[in-house]
């Protein structure tokens, strides 16, 4: 199958599977803001972030390795799954003894009372990720998408039961995710016959060493991204300032503000799941550089167009996603969202460029570029949050991902030297940044200027997007 057609087909399948599940996740945000206070919502976000931190560390990033090696025809699928599963289970077993000590860290005191749930949450999430990523590596994209829909639907139903009806708050959320991941794992084991790919005889020590060599550099990379996302909330929660309102409630509001930019992530994730497979399988093709240039150009165009439209409609979208029925504080969340939207645009571009490191097996470069972003984020948080509070955290997040973007666009193109129009990228960024300022400060007739800027962004980027789409259709 032609590489463009395959990418388009996989993207379409992932879109069908992801769209419904992402809509349900958005509806869950309204459920959370109706039944959980901003302070408790910070605890929920903190537990999620800690789990994201623990997963790559104690699973040794095997979910990343299983895709890279599972797609490679040189390796037997049985050996890949069994070896990755063995490493993952050993790591999770060790984690059980480590997690209880986290509650003694001062800025993680909120997890006290949730330790057992956090352990189970992390274990079920790690095992489920291993299974569904192996299904994707086998090319079973339709099943992968179906599992995504069913998992989110079950998560939605469990949340309604535990949070809306039983009023269990954060514990209800944790139980919902645990049960959803458990059901998903059982579903994949049965339908994808994953049990046929397991057995002691399939464990390959040499393959394990190779997978670890590939995956270990990714651990600090993923950890760096997690710290970058988590540090904002920790700073907001624990810092003191006479110039800005800080604390657990503000950290909870910041977490809710991050939900709206997830609409951009929804578009990105759908594409990236398909792109990551193409990047690996087409790594040795003759026209690889041209392929990257066209796909990147269209991807960047899509992100800036989507981001500008979301900034234009952010107040309306926020009123739909967030409920103010019980907690009026959620009504002002949209003011903190614009800079997070532009931050997500560059997060997605960073992720695209990171796929180059995965495809070419230069994962150590992924680490140092992530490390630069992490250090920049911590320094900027320390400087901006005491002055501007939640808004300072939003700006710090954007700037750190923007710094990472330039580090990667320079470095990654040494390995795959595809064409990049830096002038167009700079103009797009400047216009969207101006839109953020207008939306935050809201001068007279600001909405008119934001609408005009959205039209300019669309005009600048539509051609690049359309030309690639027409190429996909033609082929």
Buried (B, 14 or more C-beta within 10 A) or exposed (E): EEBBBBBBBBBBBBBBBBBBBBBBBBBBBBBBBBBBBBBBBBBBBBBBBBBBBBBBBBBBBBBBBBBBBBBEEEBBBBBBBBBBBBBBBEBBEEBBEEBEEBBEEEEBEBBEEBBEBBBBBBBBBBBBBBBBBBBBBBBBBBBBBBBBBBBBBBBBBBBBBBBEEEEBBBBBBBBBBBBBBBBBBEBBBEEBEBEEBBEEEBBBEEBBEBBBEBBBBBBBBBBBBBBBBBBBBBBBBBBEEEEBEBBBBBBBBBBBBBBBBBBBBBBBBBBBBBBBBBBBBBBEEEEBBEBBBBBBBBBBBBBBBBBBBBBBBBBEBBBEBBBBEEBEBBBBBBBBBBBBBBBBBBBBBBBBBBBBBBBBBBBEBBBBBBBBBBBBBBEBBBEBBBEBBBBBBBBBBBBBBBBBBBBBBEBBBEBBEBEBBEEBBEBBBEBBBEBBBBBBEEEEEBEEBBBEBBEBBBEBBEEBBEBBEEBBEEE
